[in-house]
Amino acid sequence: MENTEIFKNLISKVIDEKWCTKFYCTTCGAMPFRKALQKISRLELIAGLRELDEYLVTYDRGMFLYIIDELSNLPLGTDLLPELLGTPAGNQLQKIINYETARIKKSNDLEKFNSIESIADRKIDRKNRRLLATEPHRTKKYSNTEIIKSLINKLDSTSDSQLLEDIDTHVPDKLKISFGGIYYKRISTYCRNNELTINELTLLKKFALLTGGFWLKILNSYNKTNITIS
């Protein structure tokens, strides 16, 4: 059985005298502690670690990591797990390995996430999702555009005196606001040069009440007596 007294005395001295055990200390590098560890044999260090209770194992993370670093041939100390199996030191080492493994994975994932390729892929994905989300609207807009084009072809051949009646008959209410703009100049000219029939005035009021916009502008221009819509 290995003698662990030298190891235990070193741990007590480090704690009592408050030696620096900050891992990767940029001031002193914790050299006094690390040099003292190097004077103890590997077998004695392993035996000493196996005898540490949970309190001492978790008391100073830097101190524990320096001991592992001195003993291990691998970055995370995974080669020491079999020798420390079933001890507080082994349990603590496993927790550290799990934490560092998760941290490295997260760092790698973040690096991958921020890569040029990943950014480009996300842009394409966002574009595809936007296209998918707006597809019903674009389909409806395209459908309305086709209907408007068809109606324009029909109404362009309609006489000015028949235009209001044909708009009322053939144009759906939801599209009437568009036709107020499309035929604004034509209808406003007709209203300016002619006295509207009761039916024409009724239709003009109907469109103005329904949509406002250009229809209301045409009506207000015609109603030089400023009669309000009722």
C-alpha positions as semicolon CSV with decimal commas, in nm:
position;residue;x (nm);y (nm);z (nm)
1;M;0,000;0,000;0,000
2;E;0,135;0,338;-0,103
3;N;0,231;0,598;0,156
4;T;-0,005;0,895;0,125
5;E;0,134;1,107;0,410
6;I;0,343;1,332;0,183
7;F;0,038;1,398;-0,035
8;K;-0,188;1,468;0,262
9;N;0,070;1,700;0,419
10;L;0,098;1,891;0,092
11;I;-0,279;1,936;0,068
12;S;-0,293;2,061;0,428
13;K;-0,005;2,302;0,366
14;V;-0,167;2,440;0,049
15;I;-0,492;2,507;0,235
16;D;-0,333;2,645;0,552
17;E;-0,086;2,872;0,376
18;K;-0,327;2,966;0,099
19;W;-0,103;2,871;-0,190
20;C;-0,218;2,980;-0,535
21;T;-0,403;2,697;-0,705
22;K;-0,584;2,903;-0,966
23;F;-0,594;2,692;-1,278
24;Y;-0,393;2,859;-1,556
25;C;-0,299;3,146;-1,325
26;T;-0,143;3,419;-1,539
27;T;0,055;3,566;-1,246
28;C;0,248;3,276;-1,095
29;G;0,114;2,977;-1,286
30;A;0,064;2,810;-0,944
31;M;0,424;2,692;-0,983
32;P;0,500;2,623;-0,613
33;F;0,208;2,379;-0,595
34;R;0,282;2,219;-0,931
35;K;0,651;2,172;-0,847
36;A;0,556;2,013;-0,515
37;L;0,326;1,768;-0,697
38;Q;0,610;1,669;-0,930
39;K;0,814;1,552;-0,627
40;I;0,549;1,295;-0,537
41;S;0,536;0,966;-0,726
42;R;0,244;0,887;-0,952
43;L;0,136;0,591;-0,741
44;E;0,138;0,803;-0,425
45;L;-0,069;1,075;-0,598
46;I;-0,325;0,819;-0,714
47;A;-0,343;0,665;-0,368
48;G;-0,375;1,008;-0,209
49;L;-0,659;1,103;-0,445
50;R;-0,842;0,780;-0,365
51;E;-0,835;0,868;0,006
52;L;-0,963;1,226;-0,030
53;D;-1,312;1,277;0,105
54;E;-1,585;1,462;-0,084
55;Y;-1,519;1,785;0,105
56;L;-1,152;1,805;0,003
57;V;-1,228;1,691;-0,352
58;T;-1,470;1,978;-0,404
59;Y;-1,296;2,232;-0,176
60;D;-1,067;2,376;-0,445
61;R;-1,140;2,300;-0,810
62;G;-0,806;2,443;-0,928
63;M;-0,611;2,227;-0,686
64;F;-0,799;1,916;-0,797
65;L;-0,745;1,998;-1,166
66;Y;-0,371;2,049;-1,119
67;I;-0,343;1,707;-0,954
68;I;-0,537;1,548;-1,243
69;D;-0,325;1,739;-1,496
70;E;-0,006;1,610;-1,332
71;L;-0,127;1,250;-1,345
72;S;-0,317;1,229;-1,672
73;N;-0,186;1,169;-2,021
74;L;-0,513;1,294;-2,172
75;P;-0,658;1,649;-2,169
76;L;-0,969;1,567;-1,966
77;G;-0,817;1,298;-1,744
78;T;-1,038;1,021;-1,880
79;D;-0,752;0,770;-1,844
80;L;-0,768;0,813;-1,463
81;L;-1,133;0,711;-1,425
82;P;-1,065;0,334;-1,386
83;E;-0,806;0,399;-1,112
84;L;-1,039;0,636;-0,922
85;L;-1,357;0,437;-0,975
86;G;-1,594;0,442;-0,677
87;T;-1,417;0,726;-0,495
88;P;-1,522;1,090;-0,438
89;A;-1,228;1,190;-0,658
90;G;-1,353;0,962;-0,936
91;N;-1,704;1,101;-0,908
92;Q;-1,573;1,458;-0,918
93;L;-1,354;1,380;-1,218
94;Q;-1,652;1,232;-1,403
95;K;-1,854;1,549;-1,336
96;I;-1,571;1,764;-1,470
97;I;-1,536;1,545;-1,779
98;N;-1,911;1,565;-1,843
99;Y;-1,909;1,944;-1,801
100;E;-1,606;2,000;-2,025
101;T;-1,741;1,762;-2,291
102;A;-2,071;1,953;-2,298
103;R;-1,887;2,286;-2,306
104;I;-1,668;2,178;-2,598
105;K;-1,970;2,045;-2,785
106;K;-2,156;2,371;-2,727
107;S;-1,853;2,568;-2,845
108;N;-1,824;2,352;-3,157
109;D;-2,198;2,384;-3,220
110;L;-2,173;2,762;-3,181
111;E;-1,880;2,775;-3,421
112;K;-2,076;2,567;-3,669
113;F;-2,384;2,785;-3,613
114;N;-2,183;3,098;-3,695
115;S;-2,011;2,951;-4,000
116;I;-2,070;3,107;-4,342
117;E;-2,236;2,788;-4,463
118;S;-2,474;2,772;-4,165
119;I;-2,569;3,140;-4,201
120;A;-2,641;3,087;-4,571
121;D;-2,852;2,779;-4,493
122;R;-3,055;2,972;-4,234
123;K;-3,116;3,255;-4,481
124;I;-3,249;3,004;-4,734
125;D;-3,462;2,840;-4,465
126;R;-3,608;3,177;-4,355
127;K;-3,684;3,265;-4,716
128;N;-3,859;2,932;-4,772
129;R;-4,063;2,974;-4,452
130;R;-4,165;3,327;-4,556
131;L;-4,268;3,201;-4,898
132;L;-4,468;2,922;-4,739
133;A;-4,636;3,160;-4,493
134;T;-4,727;3,414;-4,761
135;E;-4,834;3,162;-5,023
136;P;-5,209;3,199;-4,950
137;H;-5,178;3,578;-4,974
138;R;-4,976;3,561;-5,294
139;T;-5,220;3,311;-5,444
140;K;-5,513;3,536;-5,352
141;K;-5,332;3,844;-5,486
142;Y;-5,251;3,666;-5,812
143;S;-5,612;3,551;-5,841
144;N;-5,741;3,906;-5,781
145;T;-5,494;4,043;-6,036
146;E;-5,621;3,801;-6,298
147;I;-5,984;3,893;-6,220
148;I;-5,907;4,267;-6,241
149;K;-5,732;4,222;-6,577
150;S;-6,031;4,031;-6,712
151;L;-6,276;4,296;-6,588
152;I;-6,067;4,581;-6,731
153;N;-6,076;4,415;-7,072
154;K;-6,454;4,401;-7,045
155;L;-6,511;4,751;-6,900
156;D;-6,274;4,929;-7,139
157;S;-6,526;4,872;-7,414
158;T;-6,816;4,999;-7,201
159;S;-6,950;5,346;-7,274
160;D;-6,898;5,617;-7,011
161;S;-7,271;5,638;-6,943
162;Q;-7,286;5,262;-6,878
163;L;-6,959;5,233;-6,682
164;L;-7,096;5,285;-6,328
165;E;-7,373;5,032;-6,384
166;D;-7,137;4,773;-6,530
167;I;-6,893;4,819;-6,240
168;D;-7,180;4,761;-6,001
169;T;-7,290;4,452;-6,191
170;H;-6,962;4,281;-6,275
171;V;-6,705;4,395;-6,014
172;P;-6,708;4,217;-5,672
173;D;-6,745;4,457;-5,377
174;K;-6,397;4,370;-5,246
175;L;-6,244;4,491;-5,576
176;K;-6,455;4,804;-5,627
177;I;-6,200;5,017;-5,441
178;S;-5,940;4,927;-5,707
179;F;-6,170;5,028;-5,992
180;G;-6,225;5,368;-5,834
181;G;-5,856;5,431;-5,898
182;I;-5,837;5,252;-6,233
183;Y;-6,121;5,455;-6,383
184;Y;-6,088;5,769;-6,172
185;K;-5,993;5,998;-6,457
186;R;-6,258;5,859;-6,690
187;I;-6,543;5,870;-6,439
188;S;-6,450;6,208;-6,289
189;T;-6,438;6,357;-6,640
190;Y;-6,779;6,209;-6,717
191;C;-6,925;6,346;-6,391
192;R;-6,776;6,687;-6,455
193;N;-6,922;6,709;-6,804
194;N;-7,262;6,552;-6,737
195;E;-7,544;6,574;-6,490
196;L;-7,574;6,232;-6,331
197;T;-7,900;6,045;-6,339
198;I;-8,057;5,942;-6,010
199;N;-7,935;5,587;-6,069
200;E;-7,579;5,703;-6,145
201;L;-7,568;5,924;-5,838
202;T;-7,704;5,641;-5,625
203;L;-7,432;5,406;-5,752
204;L;-7,163;5,668;-5,693
205;K;-7,282;5,717;-5,333
206;K;-7,296;5,341;-5,287
207;F;-6,933;5,298;-5,401
208;A;-6,818;5,593;-5,187
209;L;-6,984;5,450;-4,877
210;L;-6,850;5,103;-4,952
211;T;-6,486;5,187;-5,018
212;G;-6,417;5,559;-4,972
213;G;-6,097;5,641;-5,160
214;F;-6,128;5,762;-5,518
215;W;-6,503;5,701;-5,522
216;L;-6,553;5,947;-5,235
217;K;-6,325;6,194;-5,408
218;I;-6,533;6,173;-5,729
219;L;-6,856;6,213;-5,534
220;N;-6,731;6,514;-5,337
221;S;-6,611;6,673;-5,657
222;Y;-6,952;6,621;-5,814
223;N;-7,147;6,739;-5,509
224;K;-7,046;7,101;-5,538
225;T;-7,323;7,181;-5,291
226;N;-7,130;6,972;-5,029
227;I;-7,417;6,736;-4,958
228;T;-7,296;6,480;-4,705
229;I;-7,337;6,109;-4,760
230;S;-7,625;5,975;-4,557
